[in-house]
Amino acid sequence: MASAGLAAAALVLGVYTAQLQSQIDSLTQQAAGSSATQEQLVQAQAQNAQLQEQLASALEPAQGMQTGEAVKLNPATQDIVAQGLATIVIDSKGTHLVVQAENLPNLEGNEAFQVWLIKGDTPQNAGTFLSRDGTGAVYYTLDSANDYDTVAITLEPDAMGDEPRGTMILAAKIKG
């Protein structure tokens, strides 16, 4: 009888040992996962710090900023009440076009406004915007190798155009 009790105790201890080993294995896996997670956290924190430095640099006022040409954008037809301004800005980061417009027509469905820089008959997409309460703007970094003669805003059926497909709303001649 004593040997039967001893065998039962050994069986219970064996089951308990297996459970403890399972818990040890689980804790070991958690610790390994925690180590990998800790490494990922350190990498994410380093990337976050780098991005914050880049953001702070981008938000700093541009040194030596100069305003180049500024032109009033004129309505393409007499029934258009929209107004706009296109300004060339030169700073340490390059030459930029800032286009602002107001009293724009309301957009419907997928429609969008697109800004175009035109040289002769060749348009270059300078950005797309959706208006809010009839107002919108685009900031575009210019390729200094090109001299454009016109800046224009068109009302497009969608924001995906590589060339003007819609109605011209505003335009102005610019110096090359």
C-alpha angles and dihedrals in degrees: 000000000000090000090052089052090047091050091050091049090049090050092050090047090049092052091045090049090051090051091049091049089051090051091048091051091049092049090047090053091048091050091050090048090047090053091051090045090049090052091049090050092052090049092048091049091051091049090047091052091050092049091048090053090051091048092049090050092049091049094052113104111263112257116238094007113181129186112228123184120347120192133184112237111229126212112261092222134021094250092060114095096183120121131195149173129214117198130184112217123191121196141147090284096055143271117317139187118219114192121186126180137178139185088037120167116266116266122235128200112328095347119136139174118246128195118218133195108204129199110186103314096335116102124202118198108238097181147304129246142176116222126235115207088345094306129110144153144195132203113200130176109225127225099235091210091074128072111202126197101196139034117198142173119215132189104233132193088237141350095261103084123130090189134021112284101158140060120304109237105174135008143164139180115248132194117259 
